[in-house]
Amino acid sequence: MAGYSYVPEAEGIEINRAHASEVFPFISRLPIKRTWAGIMPFSIDGKPIIGQIPQFKNLFIVTGLGSSGFGRGPMAGKLLADYIHTGHPHPVLADSDPARCVVLR
C-alpha cells in the first residue's frame, strides 16, 4: 500500500484516547501498555458499504467506515444485524448498499 505505515502515531493514539475518555473518563488516567496500527478501509465514493452482497443470499458486509470505525462500527453492526434479522434494510442504509460498488462476473 502506498503511504501506509505500520508504526502507530502518537497523535492518533491521543485522539482515540480522548474519544474513548468522553465515554469512559477513567481511560484518560490509564497507562498505555500496547499500541498497533491498522488500515482504514474507505470506499471509492467515501460512503460506507453495509448490506447484502448481490447474488449471495447469506453474504453480508460492513466496511468503508474509514477512520470512524470505532465510533460508527457498533451502530453499523446493529443496523446490519437488524437487516439480517428482519430481511429489510433500514432506510438509513440506502446510500450504503454494496450493489453500488460490487461487480460480479
Biopython code that builds the backbone (N, CA, C, O; Angstrom):
import numpy as np
from Bio.PDB.StructureBuilder import StructureBuilder

atoms = [
    (1, "MET", "N", (0.833, -1.180, 0.000)),
    (1, "MET", "CA", (0.000, 0.000, 0.000)),
    (1, "MET", "C", (0.880, 1.246, 0.000)),
    (1, "MET", "O", (1.825, 1.336, 0.783)),
    (2, "ALA", "N", (0.591, 2.164, -0.833)),
    (2, "ALA", "CA", (1.352, 3.401, -0.897)),
    (2, "ALA", "C", (1.077, 4.260, 0.327)),
    (2, "ALA", "O", (-0.076, 4.538, 0.656)),
    (3, "GLY", "N", (2.130, 4.672, 0.989)),
    (3, "GLY", "CA", (1.987, 5.597, 2.097)),
    (3, "GLY", "C", (1.529, 4.989, 3.411)),
    (3, "GLY", "O", (1.303, 5.722, 4.374)),
    (4, "TYR", "N", (1.385, 3.682, 3.480)),
    (4, "TYR", "CA", (0.922, 3.071, 4.723)),
    (4, "TYR", "C", (2.092, 2.820, 5.654)),
    (4, "TYR", "O", (3.147, 2.350, 5.227)),
    (5, "SER", "N", (1.901, 3.135, 6.929)),
    (5, "SER", "CA", (2.924, 2.896, 7.936)),
    (5, "SER", "C", (2.382, 1.935, 8.983)),
    (5, "SER", "O", (1.253, 2.082, 9.451)),
    (6, "TYR", "N", (3.187, 0.961, 9.343)),
    (6, "TYR", "CA", (2.805, 0.011, 10.381)),
    (6, "TYR", "C", (3.121, 0.542, 11.780)),
    (6, "TYR", "O", (2.870, -0.139, 12.774)),
    (7, "VAL", "N", (3.662, 1.737, 11.857)),
    (7, "VAL", "CA", (4.037, 2.325, 13.138)),
    (7, "VAL", "C", (2.908, 3.240, 13.626)),
    (7, "VAL", "O", (2.531, 4.184, 12.932)),
    (8, "PRO", "N", (2.368, 2.960, 14.826)),
    (8, "PRO", "CA", (1.319, 3.835, 15.368)),
    (8, "PRO", "C", (1.866, 5.242, 15.614)),
    (8, "PRO", "O", (3.007, 5.404, 16.046)),
    (9, "GLU", "N", (1.054, 6.244, 15.339)),
    (9, "GLU", "CA", (1.458, 7.629, 15.544)),
    (9, "GLU", "C", (0.890, 8.144, 16.857)),
    (9, "GLU", "O", (-0.278, 7.912, 17.169)),
    (10, "ALA", "N", (1.720, 8.843, 17.626)),
    (10, "ALA", "CA", (1.311, 9.352, 18.937)),
    (10, "ALA", "C", (0.059, 10.229, 18.831)),
    (10, "ALA", "O", (-0.820, 10.157, 19.689)),
    (11, "GLU", "N", (-0.024, 11.045, 17.797)),
    (11, "GLU", "CA", (-1.179, 11.930, 17.634)),
    (11, "GLU", "C", (-2.477, 11.127, 17.492)),
    (11, "GLU", "O", (-3.487, 11.458, 18.111)),
    (12, "GLY", "N", (-2.443, 10.085, 16.684)),
    (12, "GLY", "CA", (-3.627, 9.248, 16.503)),
    (12, "GLY", "C", (-4.022, 8.522, 17.773)),
    (12, "GLY", "O", (-5.206, 8.375, 18.075)),
    (13, "ILE", "N", (-3.019, 8.067, 18.516)),
    (13, "ILE", "CA", (-3.291, 7.383, 19.784)),
    (13, "ILE", "C", (-4.002, 8.327, 20.742)),
    (13, "ILE", "O", (-4.981, 7.942, 21.381)),
    (14, "GLU", "N", (-3.520, 9.556, 20.845)),
    (14, "GLU", "CA", (-4.133, 10.526, 21.761)),
    (14, "GLU", "C", (-5.540, 10.925, 21.314)),
    (14, "GLU", "O", (-6.412, 11.152, 22.153)),
    (15, "ILE", "N", (-5.765, 11.011, 20.018)),
    (15, "ILE", "CA", (-7.112, 11.318, 19.516)),
    (15, "ILE", "C", (-8.075, 10.205, 19.912)),
    (15, "ILE", "O", (-9.167, 10.476, 20.413)),
    (16, "ASN", "N", (-7.674, 8.952, 19.689)),
    (16, "ASN", "CA", (-8.533, 7.822, 20.073)),
    (16, "ASN", "C", (-8.748, 7.774, 21.579)),
    (16, "ASN", "O", (-9.854, 7.494, 22.041)),
    (17, "ARG", "N", (-7.704, 8.043, 22.339)),
    (17, "ARG", "CA", (-7.813, 8.046, 23.804)),
    (17, "ARG", "C", (-8.803, 9.123, 24.264)),
    (17, "ARG", "O", (-9.613, 8.881, 25.159)),
    (18, "ALA", "N", (-8.738, 10.299, 23.658)),
    (18, "ALA", "CA", (-9.653, 11.386, 24.025)),
    (18, "ALA", "C", (-11.099, 11.012, 23.716)),
    (18, "ALA", "O", (-11.991, 11.278, 24.521)),
    (19, "HIS", "N", (-11.337, 10.400, 22.560)),
    (19, "HIS", "CA", (-12.698, 9.972, 22.219)),
    (19, "HIS", "C", (-13.201, 8.930, 23.208)),
    (19, "HIS", "O", (-14.335, 9.009, 23.681)),
    (20, "ALA", "N", (-12.358, 7.960, 23.516)),
    (20, "ALA", "CA", (-12.755, 6.911, 24.463)),
    (20, "ALA", "C", (-13.003, 7.497, 25.849)),
    (20, "ALA", "O", (-13.899, 7.042, 26.561)),
    (21, "SER", "N", (-12.225, 8.496, 26.237)),
    (21, "SER", "CA", (-12.367, 9.119, 27.558)),
    (21, "SER", "C", (-13.669, 9.901, 27.700)),
    (21, "SER", "O", (-14.148, 10.113, 28.814)),
    (22, "GLU", "N", (-14.239, 10.327, 26.583)),
    (22, "GLU", "CA", (-15.537, 11.004, 26.650)),
    (22, "GLU", "C", (-16.614, 10.059, 27.156)),
    (22, "GLU", "O", (-17.545, 10.480, 27.843)),
    (23, "VAL", "N", (-16.488, 8.794, 26.819)),
    (23, "VAL", "CA", (-17.462, 7.788, 27.243)),
    (23, "VAL", "C", (-17.048, 7.165, 28.573)),
    (23, "VAL", "O", (-17.883, 6.940, 29.450)),
    (24, "PHE", "N", (-15.766, 6.890, 28.713)),
    (24, "PHE", "CA", (-15.223, 6.262, 29.923)),
    (24, "PHE", "C", (-14.098, 7.143, 30.456)),
    (24, "PHE", "O", (-12.938, 6.925, 30.106)),
    (25, "PRO", "N", (-14.411, 8.143, 31.301)),
    (25, "PRO", "CA", (-13.406, 9.108, 31.765)),
    (25, "PRO", "C", (-12.157, 8.488, 32.398)),
    (25, "PRO", "O", (-11.075, 9.069, 32.309)),
    (26, "PHE", "N", (-12.285, 7.331, 33.029)),
    (26, "PHE", "CA", (-11.132, 6.718, 33.694)),
    (26, "PHE", "C", (-10.020, 6.336, 32.713)),
    (26, "PHE", "O", (-8.867, 6.175, 33.112)),
    (27, "ILE", "N", (-10.363, 6.193, 31.444)),
    (27, "ILE", "CA", (-9.360, 5.797, 30.447)),
    (27, "ILE", "C", (-8.232, 6.821, 30.355)),
    (27, "ILE", "O", (-7.085, 6.464, 30.085)),
    (28, "SER", "N", (-8.553, 8.085, 30.579)),
    (28, "SER", "CA", (-7.523, 9.123, 30.473)),
    (28, "SER", "C", (-6.430, 8.961, 31.526)),
    (28, "SER", "O", (-5.337, 9.506, 31.366)),
    (29, "ARG", "N", (-6.704, 8.228, 32.589)),
    (29, "ARG", "CA", (-5.723, 8.036, 33.664)),
    (29, "ARG", "C", (-4.952, 6.722, 33.546)),
    (29, "ARG", "O", (-4.023, 6.485, 34.317)),
    (30, "LEU", "N", (-5.318, 5.882, 32.611)),
    (30, "LEU", "CA", (-4.667, 4.579, 32.472)),
    (30, "LEU", "C", (-3.395, 4.678, 31.635)),
    (30, "LEU", "O", (-3.335, 5.453, 30.680)),
    (31, "PRO", "N", (-2.380, 3.892, 31.993)),
    (31, "PRO", "CA", (-1.175, 3.875, 31.156)),
    (31, "PRO", "C", (-1.449, 3.122, 29.850)),
    (31, "PRO", "O", (-2.279, 2.214, 29.808)),
    (32, "ILE", "N", (-0.754, 3.505, 28.812)),
    (32, "ILE", "CA", (-0.869, 2.801, 27.532)),
    (32, "ILE", "C", (0.158, 1.672, 27.547)),
    (32, "ILE", "O", (1.361, 1.921, 27.630)),
    (33, "LYS", "N", (-0.318, 0.437, 27.467)),
    (33, "LYS", "CA", (0.575, -0.729, 27.526)),
    (33, "LYS", "C", (0.962, -1.228, 26.142)),
    (33, "LYS", "O", (2.045, -1.786, 25.962)),
    (34, "ARG", "N", (0.073, -1.029, 25.152)),
    (34, "ARG", "CA", (0.330, -1.589, 23.828)),
    (34, "ARG", "C", (-0.406, -0.756, 22.789)),
    (34, "ARG", "O", (-1.490, -0.239, 23.060)),
    (35, "THR", "N", (0.165, -0.627, 21.626)),
    (35, "THR", "CA", (-0.495, 0.058, 20.507)),
    (35, "THR", "C", (-0.305, -0.778, 19.247)),
    (35, "THR", "O", (0.554, -1.659, 19.196)),
    (36, "TRP", "N", (-1.110, -0.494, 18.240)),
    (36, "TRP", "CA", (-0.964, -1.157, 16.948)),
    (36, "TRP", "C", (-1.510, -0.233, 15.876)),
    (36, "TRP", "O", (-2.244, 0.712, 16.167)),
    (37, "ALA", "N", (-1.152, -0.509, 14.664)),
    (37, "ALA", "CA", (-1.647, 0.270, 13.531)),
    (37, "ALA", "C", (-2.425, -0.664, 12.620)),
    (37, "ALA", "O", (-2.080, -1.837, 12.476)),
    (38, "GLY", "N", (-3.454, -0.147, 12.019)),
    (38, "GLY", "CA", (-4.265, -0.931, 11.096)),
    (38, "GLY", "C", (-4.707, -0.075, 9.928)),
    (38, "GLY", "O", (-4.574, 1.149, 9.945)),
    (39, "ILE", "N", (-5.229, -0.731, 8.926)),
    (39, "ILE", "CA", (-5.693, 0.019, 7.758)),
    (39, "ILE", "C", (-7.039, 0.682, 8.060)),
    (39, "ILE", "O", (-7.781, 0.234, 8.935)),
    (40, "MET", "N", (-7.333, 1.730, 7.340)),
    (40, "MET", "CA", (-8.624, 2.402, 7.436)),
    (40, "MET", "C", (-9.335, 2.203, 6.105)),
    (40, "MET", "O", (-9.021, 2.886, 5.130)),
    (41, "PRO", "N", (-10.285, 1.280, 6.054)),
    (41, "PRO", "CA", (-10.935, 0.973, 4.775)),
    (41, "PRO", "C", (-11.926, 2.052, 4.341)),
    (41, "PRO", "O", (-12.942, 2.277, 4.999)),
    (42, "PHE", "N", (-11.624, 2.705, 3.242)),
    (42, "PHE", "CA", (-12.517, 3.694, 2.649)),
    (42, "PHE", "C", (-13.026, 3.146, 1.323)),
    (42, "PHE", "O", (-12.300, 2.443, 0.619)),
    (43, "SER", "N", (-14.258, 3.461, 0.984)),
    (43, "SER", "CA", (-14.785, 3.098, -0.330)),
    (43, "SER", "C", (-14.393, 4.178, -1.331)),
    (43, "SER", "O", (-13.961, 5.263, -0.942)),
    (44, "ILE", "N", (-14.540, 3.887, -2.592)),
    (44, "ILE", "CA", (-14.143, 4.825, -3.642)),
    (44, "ILE", "C", (-14.951, 6.127, -3.582)),
    (44, "ILE", "O", (-14.443, 7.191, -3.937)),
    (45, "ASP", "N", (-16.219, 6.040, -3.131)),
    (45, "ASP", "CA", (-17.047, 7.248, -3.050)),
    (45, "ASP", "C", (-17.114, 7.826, -1.640)),
    (45, "ASP", "O", (-17.828, 8.800, -1.402)),
    (46, "GLY", "N", (-16.374, 7.233, -0.704)),
    (46, "GLY", "CA", (-16.323, 7.756, 0.655)),
    (46, "GLY", "C", (-17.470, 7.341, 1.553)),
    (46, "GLY", "O", (-17.486, 7.683, 2.735)),
    (47, "LYS", "N", (-18.432, 6.607, 1.010)),
    (47, "LYS", "CA", (-19.585, 6.171, 1.805)),
    (47, "LYS", "C", (-19.337, 4.757, 2.328)),
    (47, "LYS", "O", (-18.647, 3.968, 1.681)),
    (48, "PRO", "N", (-19.896, 4.434, 3.496)),
    (48, "PRO", "CA", (-19.749, 3.066, 3.989)),
    (48, "PRO", "C", (-20.421, 2.062, 3.053)),
    (48, "PRO", "O", (-21.291, 2.416, 2.257)),
    (49, "ILE", "N", (-20.004, 0.822, 3.167)),
    (49, "ILE", "CA", (-20.608, -0.281, 2.418)),
    (49, "ILE", "C", (-21.203, -1.217, 3.459)),
    (49, "ILE", "O", (-20.479, -1.907, 4.177)),
    (50, "ILE", "N", (-22.521, -1.234, 3.531)),
    (50, "ILE", "CA", (-23.210, -2.018, 4.559)),
    (50, "ILE", "C", (-24.403, -2.706, 3.921)),
    (50, "ILE", "O", (-25.297, -2.046, 3.391)),
    (51, "GLY", "N", (-24.419, -4.021, 3.970)),
    (51, "GLY", "CA", (-25.587, -4.724, 3.457)),
    (51, "GLY", "C", (-25.255, -6.066, 2.847)),
    (51, "GLY", "O", (-24.194, -6.640, 3.090)),
    (52, "GLN", "N", (-26.189, -6.551, 2.048)),
    (52, "GLN", "CA", (-26.079, -7.863, 1.417)),
    (52, "GLN", "C", (-25.324, -7.753, 0.094)),
    (52, "GLN", "O", (-25.568, -6.848, -0.705)),
    (53, "ILE", "N", (-24.406, -8.691, -0.119)),
    (53, "ILE", "CA", (-23.673, -8.735, -1.381)),
    (53, "ILE", "C", (-24.619, -9.277, -2.456)),
    (53, "ILE", "O", (-25.227, -10.330, -2.265)),
    (54, "PRO", "N", (-24.748, -8.571, -3.582)),
    (54, "PRO", "CA", (-25.649, -9.029, -4.640)),
    (54, "PRO", "C", (-25.346, -10.469, -5.060)),
    (54, "PRO", "O", (-24.186, -10.874, -5.135)),
    (55, "GLN", "N", (-26.384, -11.216, -5.327)),
    (55, "GLN", "CA", (-26.337, -12.600, -5.809)),
    (55, "GLN", "C", (-25.902, -13.619, -4.756)),
    (55, "GLN", "O", (-25.746, -14.799, -5.073)),
    (56, "PHE", "N", (-25.706, -13.185, -3.512)),
    (56, "PHE", "CA", (-25.334, -14.108, -2.441)),
    (56, "PHE", "C", (-26.316, -13.942, -1.284)),
    (56, "PHE", "O", (-26.285, -12.937, -0.575)),
    (57, "LYS", "N", (-27.175, -14.921, -1.100)),
    (57, "LYS", "CA", (-28.248, -14.840, -0.114)),
    (57, "LYS", "C", (-27.738, -14.632, 1.316)),
    (57, "LYS", "O", (-28.353, -13.902, 2.094)),
    (58, "ASN", "N", (-26.633, -15.262, 1.658)),
    (58, "ASN", "CA", (-26.158, -15.234, 3.040)),
    (58, "ASN", "C", (-24.800, -14.565, 3.209)),
    (58, "ASN", "O", (-24.039, -14.932, 4.104)),
    (59, "LEU", "N", (-24.488, -13.595, 2.366)),
    (59, "LEU", "CA", (-23.215, -12.891, 2.478)),
    (59, "LEU", "C", (-23.484, -11.400, 2.671)),
    (59, "LEU", "O", (-24.041, -10.732, 1.800)),
    (60, "PHE", "N", (-23.078, -10.902, 3.824)),
    (60, "PHE", "CA", (-23.293, -9.504, 4.187)),
    (60, "PHE", "C", (-21.951, -8.873, 4.531)),
    (60, "PHE", "O", (-20.990, -9.572, 4.852)),
    (61, "ILE", "N", (-21.892, -7.548, 4.461)),
    (61, "ILE", "CA", (-20.627, -6.850, 4.690)),
    (61, "ILE", "C", (-20.860, -5.529, 5.418)),
    (61, "ILE", "O", (-21.875, -4.860, 5.224)),
    (62, "VAL", "N", (-19.899, -5.176, 6.253)),
    (62, "VAL", "CA", (-19.793, -3.828, 6.822)),
    (62, "VAL", "C", (-18.339, -3.420, 6.638)),
    (62, "VAL", "O", (-17.445, -4.038, 7.217)),
    (63, "THR", "N", (-18.096, -2.399, 5.849)),
    (63, "THR", "CA", (-16.744, -1.886, 5.630)),
    (63, "THR", "C", (-16.841, -0.439, 5.155)),
    (63, "THR", "O", (-17.933, 0.093, 4.960)),
    (64, "GLY", "N", (-15.700, 0.175, 4.975)),
    (64, "GLY", "CA", (-15.684, 1.541, 4.463)),
    (64, "GLY", "C", (-15.984, 2.600, 5.502)),
    (64, "GLY", "O", (-16.338, 3.726, 5.154)),
    (65, "LEU", "N", (-15.846, 2.255, 6.782)),
    (65, "LEU", "CA", (-16.095, 3.239, 7.836)),
    (65, "LEU", "C", (-14.888, 4.143, 8.052)),
    (65, "LEU", "O", (-14.960, 5.126, 8.789)),
    (66, "GLY", "N", (-13.782, 3.802, 7.403)),
    (66, "GLY", "CA", (-12.588, 4.635, 7.465)),
    (66, "GLY", "C", (-12.090, 4.872, 8.871)),
    (66, "GLY", "O", (-12.018, 3.949, 9.682)),
    (67, "SER", "N", (-11.750, 6.108, 9.151)),
    (67, "SER", "CA", (-11.181, 6.452, 10.452)),
    (67, "SER", "C", (-12.215, 6.510, 11.563)),
    (67, "SER", "O", (-11.854, 6.709, 12.723)),
    (68, "SER", "N", (-13.487, 6.342, 11.241)),
    (68, "SER", "CA", (-14.518, 6.420, 12.280)),
    (68, "SER", "C", (-15.089, 5.050, 12.636)),
    (68, "SER", "O", (-16.194, 4.956, 13.169)),
    (69, "GLY", "N", (-14.351, 4.006, 12.346)),
    (69, "GLY", "CA", (-14.818, 2.653, 12.630)),
    (69, "GLY", "C", (-15.108, 2.398, 14.092)),
    (69, "GLY", "O", (-16.090, 1.733, 14.420)),
    (70, "PHE", "N", (-14.263, 2.918, 14.985)),
    (70, "PHE", "CA", (-14.504, 2.722, 16.414)),
    (70, "PHE", "C", (-15.807, 3.383, 16.838)),
    (70, "PHE", "O", (-16.556, 2.826, 17.640)),
    (71, "GLY", "N", (-16.077, 4.557, 16.307)),
    (71, "GLY", "CA", (-17.283, 5.289, 16.696)),
    (71, "GLY", "C", (-18.543, 4.817, 15.995)),
    (71, "GLY", "O", (-19.598, 4.697, 16.617)),
    (72, "ARG", "N", (-18.436, 4.547, 14.696)),
    (72, "ARG", "CA", (-19.619, 4.171, 13.919)),
    (72, "ARG", "C", (-19.810, 2.670, 13.796)),
    (72, "ARG", "O", (-20.888, 2.210, 13.419)),
    (73, "GLY", "N", (-18.778, 1.907, 14.108)),
    (73, "GLY", "CA", (-18.836, 0.457, 13.971)),
    (73, "GLY", "C", (-19.968, -0.213, 14.730)),
    (73, "GLY", "O", (-20.676, -1.041, 14.158)),
    (74, "PRO", "N", (-20.161, 0.121, 16.009)),
    (74, "PRO", "CA", (-21.249, -0.533, 16.745)),
    (74, "PRO", "C", (-22.629, -0.288, 16.124)),
    (74, "PRO", "O", (-23.437, -1.214, 16.044)),
    (75, "MET", "N", (-22.906, 0.930, 15.689)),
    (75, "MET", "CA", (-24.206, 1.211, 15.078)),
    (75, "MET", "C", (-24.319, 0.527, 13.721)),
    (75, "MET", "O", (-25.382, 0.014, 13.370)),
    (76, "ALA", "N", (-23.236, 0.516, 12.962)),
    (76, "ALA", "CA", (-23.253, -0.182, 11.672)),
    (76, "ALA", "C", (-23.533, -1.664, 11.886)),
    (76, "ALA", "O", (-24.290, -2.275, 11.132)),
    (77, "GLY", "N", (-22.922, -2.236, 12.909)),
    (77, "GLY", "CA", (-23.168, -3.637, 13.231)),
    (77, "GLY", "C", (-24.607, -3.899, 13.618)),
    (77, "GLY", "O", (-25.192, -4.906, 13.219)),
    (78, "LYS", "N", (-25.182, -2.987, 14.403)),
    (78, "LYS", "CA", (-26.587, -3.140, 14.806)),
    (78, "LYS", "C", (-27.508, -3.023, 13.600)),
    (78, "LYS", "O", (-28.443, -3.809, 13.453)),
    (79, "LEU", "N", (-27.251, -2.053, 12.746)),
    (79, "LEU", "CA", (-28.079, -1.894, 11.547)),
    (79, "LEU", "C", (-28.019, -3.138, 10.670)),
    (79, "LEU", "O", (-29.038, -3.577, 10.135)),
    (80, "LEU", "N", (-26.819, -3.707, 10.524)),
    (80, "LEU", "CA", (-26.701, -4.913, 9.709)),
    (80, "LEU", "C", (-27.382, -6.097, 10.387)),
    (80, "LEU", "O", (-28.051, -6.888, 9.721)),
    (81, "ALA", "N", (-27.220, -6.227, 11.702)),
    (81, "ALA", "CA", (-27.880, -7.324, 12.427)),
    (81, "ALA", "C", (-29.395, -7.226, 12.291)),
    (81, "ALA", "O", (-30.069, -8.236, 12.086)),
    (82, "ASP", "N", (-29.934, -6.011, 12.404)),
    (82, "ASP", "CA", (-31.381, -5.819, 12.234)),
    (82, "ASP", "C", (-31.814, -6.187, 10.815)),
    (82, "ASP", "O", (-32.865, -6.798, 10.621)),
    (83, "TYR", "N", (-31.007, -5.816, 9.832)),
    (83, "TYR", "CA", (-31.291, -6.142, 8.429)),
    (83, "TYR", "C", (-31.339, -7.661, 8.250)),
    (83, "TYR", "O", (-32.269, -8.191, 7.641)),
    (84, "ILE", "N", (-30.347, -8.345, 8.776)),
    (84, "ILE", "CA", (-30.310, -9.804, 8.656)),
    (84, "ILE", "C", (-31.507, -10.431, 9.371)),
    (84, "ILE", "O", (-32.114, -11.374, 8.865)),
    (85, "HIS", "N", (-31.838, -9.904, 10.540)),
    (85, "HIS", "CA", (-32.941, -10.456, 11.345)),
    (85, "HIS", "C", (-34.307, -10.239, 10.689)),
    (85, "HIS", "O", (-35.137, -11.147, 10.663)),
    (86, "THR", "N", (-34.536, -9.042, 10.163)),
    (86, "THR", "CA", (-35.858, -8.712, 9.611)),
    (86, "THR", "C", (-35.969, -8.995, 8.114)),
    (86, "THR", "O", (-37.068, -9.180, 7.591)),
    (87, "GLY", "N", (-34.828, -9.029, 7.429)),
    (87, "GLY", "CA", (-34.849, -9.197, 5.982)),
    (87, "GLY", "C", (-35.049, -7.895, 5.229)),
    (87, "GLY", "O", (-35.171, -7.893, 4.004)),
    (88, "HIS", "N", (-35.085, -6.778, 5.965)),
    (88, "HIS", "CA", (-35.313, -5.468, 5.344)),
    (88, "HIS", "C", (-34.285, -4.471, 5.864)),
    (88, "HIS", "O", (-34.141, -4.310, 7.076)),
    (89, "PRO", "N", (-33.567, -3.797, 4.961)),
    (89, "PRO", "CA", (-32.604, -2.803, 5.427)),
    (89, "PRO", "C", (-33.307, -1.561, 5.962)),
    (89, "PRO", "O", (-34.356, -1.167, 5.453)),
    (90, "HIS", "N", (-32.733, -0.952, 6.981)),
    (90, "HIS", "CA", (-33.235, 0.322, 7.498)),
    (90, "HIS", "C", (-33.042, 1.371, 6.398)),
    (90, "HIS", "O", (-32.054, 1.313, 5.667)),
    (91, "PRO", "N", (-33.961, 2.321, 6.268)),
    (91, "PRO", "CA", (-33.832, 3.350, 5.222)),
    (91, "PRO", "C", (-32.500, 4.108, 5.253)),
    (91, "PRO", "O", (-32.026, 4.564, 4.213)),
    (92, "VAL", "N", (-31.901, 4.244, 6.427)),
    (92, "VAL", "CA", (-30.628, 4.967, 6.523)),
    (92, "VAL", "C", (-29.505, 4.253, 5.755)),
    (92, "VAL", "O", (-28.473, 4.857, 5.460)),
    (93, "LEU", "N", (-29.707, 2.983, 5.435)),
    (93, "LEU", "CA", (-28.693, 2.221, 4.703)),
    (93, "LEU", "C", (-28.789, 2.363, 3.185)),
    (93, "LEU", "O", (-27.993, 1.763, 2.464)),
    (94, "ALA", "N", (-29.735, 3.135, 2.693)),
    (94, "ALA", "CA", (-29.943, 3.255, 1.242)),
    (94, "ALA", "C", (-28.669, 3.665, 0.499)),
    (94, "ALA", "O", (-28.379, 3.122, -0.568)),
    (95, "ASP", "N", (-27.914, 4.604, 1.042)),
    (95, "ASP", "CA", (-26.682, 5.063, 0.387)),
    (95, "ASP", "C", (-25.495, 4.138, 0.637)),
    (95, "ASP", "O", (-24.412, 4.354, 0.094)),
    (96, "SER", "N", (-25.698, 3.109, 1.460)),
    (96, "SER", "CA", (-24.609, 2.199, 1.817)),
    (96, "SER", "C", (-24.707, 0.847, 1.121)),
    (96, "SER", "O", (-23.932, -0.059, 1.426)),
    (97, "ASP", "N", (-25.627, 0.701, 0.210)),
    (97, "ASP", "CA", (-25.876, -0.576, -0.459)),
    (97, "ASP", "C", (-24.633, -1.059, -1.217)),
    (97, "ASP", "O", (-24.122, -0.343, -2.077)),
    (98, "PRO", "N", (-24.145, -2.264, -0.908)),
    (98, "PRO", "CA", (-22.979, -2.796, -1.608)),
    (98, "PRO", "C", (-23.174, -2.922, -3.120)),
    (98, "PRO", "O", (-22.190, -2.941, -3.861)),
    (99, "ALA", "N", (-24.398, -3.007, -3.586)),
    (99, "ALA", "CA", (-24.654, -3.165, -5.022)),
    (99, "ALA", "C", (-24.070, -2.014, -5.837)),
    (99, "ALA", "O", (-23.812, -2.178, -7.029)),
    (100, "ARG", "N", (-23.860, -0.868, -5.224)),
    (100, "ARG", "CA", (-23.342, 0.278, -5.969)),
    (100, "ARG", "C", (-21.877, 0.117, -6.354)),
    (100, "ARG", "O", (-21.391, 0.817, -7.242)),
    (101, "CYS", "N", (-21.171, -0.795, -5.697)),
    (101, "CYS", "CA", (-19.739, -0.906, -5.985)),
    (101, "CYS", "C", (-19.242, -2.338, -6.162)),
    (101, "CYS", "O", (-18.054, -2.548, -6.404)),
    (102, "VAL", "N", (-20.123, -3.319, -6.046)),
    (102, "VAL", "CA", (-19.725, -4.715, -6.219)),
    (102, "VAL", "C", (-20.057, -5.147, -7.641)),
    (102, "VAL", "O", (-21.203, -5.055, -8.081)),
    (103, "VAL", "N", (-19.047, -5.614, -8.345)),
    (103, "VAL", "CA", (-19.239, -6.108, -9.703)),
    (103, "VAL", "C", (-18.900, -7.593, -9.703)),
    (103, "VAL", "O", (-17.763, -7.980, -9.431)),
    (104, "LEU", "N", (-19.887, -8.414, -10.007)),
    (104, "LEU", "CA", (-19.682, -9.861, -10.054)),
    (104, "LEU", "C", (-19.669, -10.313, -11.503)),
    (104, "LEU", "O", (-20.469, -9.846, -12.314)),
    (105, "ARG", "N", (-18.777, -11.204, -11.820)),
    (105, "ARG", "CA", (-18.667, -11.695, -13.199)),
    (105, "ARG", "C", (-19.014, -13.152, -13.261)),
    (105, "ARG", "O", (-18.981, -13.749, -14.337)),
]
sb = StructureBuilder()
sb.init_structure("model")
sb.init_model(0)
sb.init_chain("A")
sb.init_seg("    ")
for serial, (resi, resn, name, xyz) in enumerate(atoms, 1):
    if name == "N":
        sb.init_residue(resn, " ", resi, " ")
    sb.init_atom(name, np.array(xyz, "f"), 0.0, 1.0, " ", f" {name:<3s}", serial, name[0])
structure = sb.get_structure()
